[in-house]
Amino acid sequence: MAEMENKSICYDILQFQETLRKMRTLDDKIIYTFNTSIPTDSFKGQVNESATCKHLYDELQTNYRSREHSIKQCIDILANEVRSLKQEKDAHPDNFQLLKHLRREQTSLRLLQTELGVEEVIKERTMKSPVSNRIRYGNSSTAGLVYQRSPW
């Protein structure tokens, strides 16, 4: 999370996407995380399943808020940069380097806006999974689930 506080990461789209990928690890491994968090029948009395499920659900929600905030923050930064570059371009229409820089920043801005859409899809898929319903309501009766990859 500390990486996202650095605004310079917004200008390096590849680094930003790599950071998002790392932040999305919990979503990618939700069933594994669930299965390792909830005890088997022999250990049920030693762990509060409801509290474990709540903690996992809260962690997911915190991750969603953090990623969305980071993406929106970078979108705002790049949108301001694009506005500024457009004003400069209007003042100096023959400056080829400025036009090139403007196009590069516009492309980065579009990529970040796409990441916001990707974030919504990831959140929706994770929250619609059978595991997350049980996590949300503190029911761990799905211990031992096997994840099957979606065909798309």
N, C-alpha and C positions, 0 to 999 in steps of 0.2 A: 504494500500500500504506500509505503514511503516514496517509492519511485514515482507514483502518480502525482505527488505533491510538487515535484519538480516540473515547472511549466515547459522546460526545454524539450521534454519527451514528446510534447504535442507536435513538435516540428519534425520529429524523426518517426515517420509512420510505421516503419518496420519494427523499431524498438517498442513503440506503443502497442502494436499488435502482438508482439512476443510477450509483453507484460500482461496483456489481457488474456492471452492463452494460459499463462501461468496462474492467473487469478481464477480461471474457469476450471481448474483441476477438480475441485469438489463436485461440480456439476457433471463432469465427465466420468467420475468414479462414484456416483451416488449410491449405486447398489452395493458396491464393494464396501464403501464407508458404512452404509447401513448394516450390512451383514457383520462387519467387524465391531460395530458399536453395540449391537444388541446381543445379549448372552444366549447361549444354548440353554436347553431345558435344565441341564445339570447346574448351571450358574444363575438361574433366574432369581433366586432369593438374594443374591449378593449385589445385584445392580438394580437401580431404580429405572426401569425401562421407560416410563413416562418422561422422567427428567432427561434421560439420554436422548429420546426422540425430540423433546422440546429444544434441547441444546443444539442438535443437528439442524432442526428447522430454523432456529434463530440465526445460526451460522450461515445458512443459505441466504436468508433475507438480508443479513448484513453484507454479504458478498454482492448481492444484486444491487443494493443501494450504493455501495462503494464503486462498483464498476460503472453503473449508470452515471453517477456523479462525475467520475473521472472522464468518461466519454463526453458528457455535456460540457464540462469545463474546457476540454480541448477543442470542442466544436466552437465554443464562444471565442476562445483565443484565436483560432484560425479564421473565423468569420470576421473578426475585427481586423486581422491582418489582411484579408482579401479586400475588405472595404478600403483600408488605407492604401493598398497597392492600386486599386481601381482609381482612387483619387489622384495618385501620382501619375498613373498612366494617362488620365485625362489631361493632366498638366503637361505631360511629355509624351505625346502619342508616337513619336518616332524612336523611342528608346526600346530597342529589341531585347536587351537584357532584362529590363523591367517587365516586359510582356512575358518573357520566359518564366521569370520568377512568379508572376501572377498566375500563370497557367499551372505551375507546379503546386502552388498553395491551394488553388481551386480543386485540383485533383486530390490533394490530401484531405481537404474539407469534405469532398464527396465520399472518400473512403471512410472517414470518421462517421459520417451520417449513416453509411451502410453498416458500420459496426454497431450503431444504436439499434438498427433493425435486427441484426444478428443476436444481439443481447436479448431482445424481446423473444425471439424464437427459442433461444436456449432456456430462458426462464420458463416459458410456456411448456416446453417439452419436459423439463425437469419437474415442474409442478404438476404435470398431468401423469407422471409415471406412477405406477402402483405403490412404489416405495414412499414417495413424497406424501401421498394421501395418508399413509399410516404414520409417517413421521409427524405430519401436521396435527393429527388427532391423537398421537401418543399410543398408537396400536402397533405392536411389533409382530403381529402374527405372520409376517411375510419373511421371517428369518430363513435364510437359505435360498432366496430367490436367485435365479440365473438370468443374467441380462442377455437379451437377444438384440443384436443391432438392427436398427431400422433399415429397410431396403433402400431408403433414399438418403 
